[in-house]
Amino acid sequence: MNDDLSRTVATSSDSEYTLSIDEAAARYEHAGHPRTLRSIQRYCAKGHLDCRRIETSFGEKFLIAPASIAKHIAYIEEVKPAATIRDTSRPVATDDAQEKYREAGQPDIPISPDQSRPVATAYVGLLESENGFLREQIGVKDVQIKDLTERARETNHLIAGLQKMLTPLLGHDMRSVSSQGDEKEIATDQGGDKGIT
Protein backbone atom coordinates (compact mmCIF):
# COMPACT_ATOMS: atom_id res chain seq x y z
CA MET A 1 0.00 0.00 0.00
CA ASN A 2 1.35 3.42 -0.94
CA ASP A 3 0.76 6.10 1.75
CA ASP A 4 2.41 8.85 -0.32
CA LEU A 5 -0.53 9.85 -2.44
CA SER A 6 -0.33 13.21 -4.11
CA ARG A 7 -3.18 15.57 -3.37
CA THR A 8 -4.88 17.66 -5.96
CA VAL A 9 -4.07 21.32 -5.70
CA ALA A 10 -6.92 23.38 -4.29
CA THR A 11 -7.33 26.00 -6.94
CA SER A 12 -10.27 28.10 -7.79
CA SER A 13 -11.68 27.91 -11.27
CA ASP A 14 -11.21 30.80 -13.63
CA SER A 15 -14.98 31.20 -13.87
CA GLU A 16 -14.91 32.88 -10.44
CA TYR A 17 -12.99 35.85 -11.87
CA THR A 18 -15.73 37.79 -13.60
CA LEU A 19 -15.38 41.43 -12.64
CA SER A 20 -13.33 44.00 -14.51
CA ILE A 21 -11.62 46.95 -12.82
CA ASP A 22 -14.53 49.24 -13.78
CA GLU A 23 -17.10 46.84 -12.33
CA ALA A 24 -15.06 46.52 -9.15
CA ALA A 25 -14.93 50.33 -8.87
CA ALA A 26 -18.72 50.42 -9.18
CA ARG A 27 -19.04 47.90 -6.32
CA TYR A 28 -16.74 49.98 -4.09
CA GLU A 29 -18.72 53.12 -4.87
CA HIS A 30 -22.05 51.34 -4.22
CA ALA A 31 -20.71 50.23 -0.82
CA GLY A 32 -19.86 53.85 0.04
CA HIS A 33 -16.11 53.49 -0.37
CA PRO A 34 -15.30 54.91 -3.82
CA ARG A 35 -11.90 53.99 -5.21
CA THR A 36 -10.03 55.08 -8.33
CA LEU A 37 -9.26 52.57 -11.06
CA ARG A 38 -5.57 52.91 -10.25
CA SER A 39 -6.24 52.07 -6.56
CA ILE A 40 -8.06 48.88 -7.55
CA GLN A 41 -5.17 47.94 -9.84
CA ARG A 42 -2.82 48.41 -6.89
CA TYR A 43 -5.07 46.24 -4.71
CA CYS A 44 -4.78 43.53 -7.36
CA ALA A 45 -1.01 43.91 -7.69
CA LYS A 46 -0.47 43.79 -3.92
CA GLY A 47 -2.75 40.79 -3.45
CA HIS A 48 -5.51 42.55 -1.50
CA LEU A 49 -7.97 41.25 -4.08
CA ASP A 50 -8.17 37.75 -5.51
CA CYS A 51 -7.67 38.24 -9.23
CA ARG A 52 -6.19 36.91 -12.43
CA ARG A 53 -4.15 38.84 -14.95
CA ILE A 54 -5.04 38.03 -18.53
CA GLU A 55 -3.60 39.13 -21.85
CA THR A 56 -5.82 41.06 -24.24
CA SER A 57 -5.15 42.59 -27.61
CA PHE A 58 -4.68 45.95 -25.84
CA GLY A 59 -2.38 44.68 -23.09
CA GLU A 60 -2.92 43.08 -19.69
CA LYS A 61 -6.20 43.18 -17.81
CA PHE A 62 -7.27 42.11 -14.32
CA LEU A 63 -10.33 39.94 -13.71
CA ILE A 64 -11.40 39.99 -10.07
CA ALA A 65 -13.37 37.52 -7.94
CA PRO A 66 -16.52 39.23 -6.56
CA ALA A 67 -16.11 37.49 -3.18
CA SER A 68 -12.71 39.11 -2.66
CA ILE A 69 -14.21 42.58 -3.24
CA ALA A 70 -16.92 41.90 -0.64
CA LYS A 71 -14.25 40.68 1.78
CA HIS A 72 -12.08 43.77 1.17
CA ILE A 73 -15.04 46.15 1.61
CA ALA A 74 -15.86 44.44 4.93
CA TYR A 75 -12.24 44.93 5.97
CA ILE A 76 -12.39 48.64 5.04
CA GLU A 77 -15.59 49.11 7.05
CA GLU A 78 -14.02 47.37 10.03
CA VAL A 79 -10.89 49.50 9.94
CA LYS A 80 -12.49 52.80 8.89
CA PRO A 81 -14.04 53.91 12.23
CA ALA A 82 -10.67 53.76 13.99
CA ALA A 83 -8.97 55.62 11.16
CA THR A 84 -11.63 58.34 11.03
CA ILE A 85 -11.28 59.14 14.71
CA ARG A 86 -7.53 59.61 14.44
CA ASP A 87 -7.44 61.26 11.04
CA THR A 88 -10.11 63.88 11.60
CA SER A 89 -8.56 67.32 11.37
CA ARG A 90 -9.60 70.17 13.60
CA PRO A 91 -11.79 72.81 12.01
CA VAL A 92 -10.24 76.20 11.40
CA ALA A 93 -11.52 79.05 13.58
CA THR A 94 -13.40 81.23 11.12
CA ASP A 95 -15.53 84.32 11.39
CA ASP A 96 -18.56 82.03 11.88
CA ALA A 97 -16.91 80.57 14.95
CA GLN A 98 -16.26 84.09 16.26
CA GLU A 99 -19.98 84.89 15.80
CA LYS A 100 -21.06 81.77 17.69
CA TYR A 101 -18.80 82.72 20.59
CA ARG A 102 -20.22 86.25 20.66
CA GLU A 103 -23.81 84.95 20.61
CA ALA A 104 -23.02 82.65 23.53
CA GLY A 105 -21.64 85.60 25.49
CA GLN A 106 -18.06 84.39 25.24
CA PRO A 107 -15.18 86.80 24.60
CA ASP A 108 -13.59 86.84 21.17
CA ILE A 109 -11.25 84.03 20.36
CA PRO A 110 -7.75 85.46 20.69
CA ILE A 111 -6.03 85.39 17.34
CA SER A 112 -2.32 85.93 17.58
CA PRO A 113 -0.37 87.20 14.62
CA ASP A 114 1.71 84.62 12.81
CA GLN A 115 5.09 84.34 14.44
CA SER A 116 8.04 82.58 12.98
CA ARG A 117 9.49 79.68 14.86
CA PRO A 118 12.63 80.37 16.91
CA VAL A 119 14.56 77.67 15.08
CA ALA A 120 13.75 79.25 11.71
CA THR A 121 14.78 82.72 12.91
CA ALA A 122 18.07 81.40 14.24
CA TYR A 123 18.67 79.61 10.95
CA VAL A 124 17.90 82.75 8.93
CA GLY A 125 20.26 84.76 11.14
CA LEU A 126 22.98 82.18 10.62
CA LEU A 127 22.49 82.31 6.85
CA GLU A 128 22.62 86.11 6.81
CA SER A 129 25.88 86.17 8.79
CA GLU A 130 27.33 83.51 6.49
CA ASN A 131 26.34 85.58 3.44
CA GLY A 132 27.99 88.68 4.97
CA PHE A 133 31.21 86.72 5.55
CA LEU A 134 31.19 85.44 1.96
CA ARG A 135 30.65 88.96 0.59
CA GLU A 136 33.69 90.18 2.57
CA GLN A 137 35.76 87.29 1.21
CA ILE A 138 34.73 88.15 -2.35
CA GLY A 139 35.93 91.73 -1.74
CA VAL A 140 39.29 90.44 -0.46
CA LYS A 141 39.64 88.11 -3.45
CA ASP A 142 38.88 90.97 -5.85
CA VAL A 143 41.71 93.04 -4.32
CA GLN A 144 44.08 90.06 -4.56
CA ILE A 145 43.18 89.49 -8.21
CA LYS A 146 43.75 93.18 -8.96
CA ASP A 147 47.20 93.04 -7.31
CA LEU A 148 48.14 89.86 -9.18
CA THR A 149 47.06 91.41 -12.47
CA GLU A 150 49.26 94.45 -11.76
CA ARG A 151 52.21 92.17 -10.91
CA ALA A 152 51.70 90.24 -14.16
CA ARG A 153 51.69 93.53 -16.12
CA GLU A 154 54.90 94.67 -14.40
CA THR A 155 56.52 91.28 -15.10
CA ASN A 156 55.61 91.57 -18.77
CA HIS A 157 57.23 95.04 -18.92
CA LEU A 158 60.40 93.76 -17.25
CA ILE A 159 60.65 90.79 -19.62
CA ALA A 160 60.14 93.09 -22.63
CA GLY A 161 62.95 95.38 -21.36
CA LEU A 162 65.21 92.39 -20.77
CA GLN A 163 64.57 91.16 -24.30
CA LYS A 164 65.48 94.59 -25.69
CA MET A 165 68.73 94.57 -23.72
CA LEU A 166 69.67 91.02 -24.68
CA THR A 167 68.77 91.24 -28.36
CA PRO A 168 71.92 93.17 -29.40
CA LEU A 169 74.11 90.85 -27.34
CA LEU A 170 72.53 87.72 -28.71
CA GLY A 171 72.55 89.16 -32.22
CA HIS A 172 76.33 90.00 -31.91
CA ASP A 173 77.12 86.48 -30.74
CA MET A 174 75.07 85.09 -33.59
CA ARG A 175 77.07 87.20 -36.12
CA SER A 176 80.42 86.08 -34.73
CA VAL A 177 79.41 82.44 -34.91
CA SER A 178 78.03 82.81 -38.40
CA SER A 179 81.09 84.75 -39.65
CA GLN A 180 82.94 81.48 -39.65
CA GLY A 181 80.34 80.12 -42.02
CA ASP A 182 78.87 81.33 -45.25
CA GLU A 183 78.39 85.01 -46.18
CA LYS A 184 74.78 84.36 -47.16
CA GLU A 185 73.99 83.24 -43.62
CA ILE A 186 75.37 86.54 -42.24
CA ALA A 187 73.13 88.56 -44.52
CA THR A 188 70.11 86.45 -43.50
CA ASP A 189 70.95 86.88 -39.80
CA GLN A 190 71.31 90.65 -40.08
CA GLY A 191 67.99 90.88 -41.92
CA GLY A 192 66.41 88.72 -39.21
CA ASP A 193 67.85 90.93 -36.43
CA LYS A 194 66.35 94.04 -37.94
CA GLY A 195 62.99 92.31 -38.02
CA ILE A 196 63.18 91.31 -34.33
CA THR A 197 64.13 94.75 -33.00
Secondary structure, 3 states (H helix, E strand, C coil): CCCCCCCCCCCCCHHHCCECHHHHHHHHHHCCCCCCHHHHHHHHHHCCCCEEEEEECCEEEEEECHHHHHHHHHHHHHHHHHHHHHHCCCCCCCHHHHHHHHHCCCCCCCCCCCCCCHHHHHHHHHHHHHHHHHHHHHHHHHHHHHHHHHHHHHHHHHHHHHHHHHHHHHHHHHHHHHCCCCHHHHHHHHHHHHHHC
